[in-house]
Amino acid sequence: MGKVDGHLEDTETEQVTKNEQVASGEQVTWGELGCPKAIGDYRLHGAAIRVKNIHIIVAENDPRAIFTVVAFHPPLGPPEFMLGHRIA
């Protein structure tokens, strides 16, 4: 991946497009993530969303629990996504 003649390579453009499908500020339900029972990365709309132990605790195994999605943009590489706060 990288830039070629000032343009993103096709593979990098595809990755950015996939990651933009899960944008910061989006809301997801616990059920959409499959009601995780263990920490890790879970797929949603082609992107991995990191779930931590605190999310498992506050979700209370409720598939209707709603969380925000937070994007972290490292200096190199694609954005990374993780659950934020439970809002409902």
N, C-alpha and C positions, 0 to 999 in steps of 0.2 A: 504494500500500500504506500501511497505517497502522492506527490504531485508530479504531473507530467506536463511540461509546457504551461505551467500555471493553472492547470485544471486537475481536479480530483480524478484518480483512476476510477474505472467503473466499479471495481470491488469495494472501494472505499465509499463511493456514492451510494451503493446498495446498502452498506452497513449503516450509514447515516440515516437513510430513509427508513430502515427497519427500526432504528432506535428512536426516531422522531415519532413513531406510532405510539410509544409510551412516553409521554412528555411529563415534565415536572408540573405538578399541580393537578394531574389527572387523579381520579379516584377509582379504586378497585375494591371489590368485595373479597372477603376471605374465601368465599366459595369459588370465585373466579380463579384463585390461585390453587384450588384443590384442597382447601382446609389443611395446610401443612402441619405436620406433627413434629418436624425436625427442622433445625436451622439449615439454610442453604439458599441456592439460587433457584427460582421457579420461573418457568417460561410463561409469558403473556404477550400476545400480539407480536411474537417474533423476538422479543427482548427478554433478558434475564432480569428478574427483580429479586434482590437480596432480602431474605427474611431472617430476622434475628430472634433470639429467645424471648426478648421482651414483647415482640409482636405476637408470638404464640400465646404468651400469658394473657395479654390484654384482649386478644380476640375471643377468649373464652369458648373456643370451638364453635363459634356462631358464624355460619356461612353468610349471614347477612351483615356482618361487621364490615364497616366501610373505612378504608385507610387512604391517606394521600400517598402519592408516589413522588419521590424526590430524586432529581437527577444530579449526579456529581460529574463534572467535566474535568477529568485529569488533563494535564498539559499535553500528554501524548496518548493517543488511542481514543477509542469511542467513549461516549458517555456511559456511566454506570448508574443503575437504578436501584433504589431501595425503598422499602416502605417507610412512611413517615408516621404521622399521628393517626390514631383511630379517631374518627369524627362522628361515628354513629354506630 
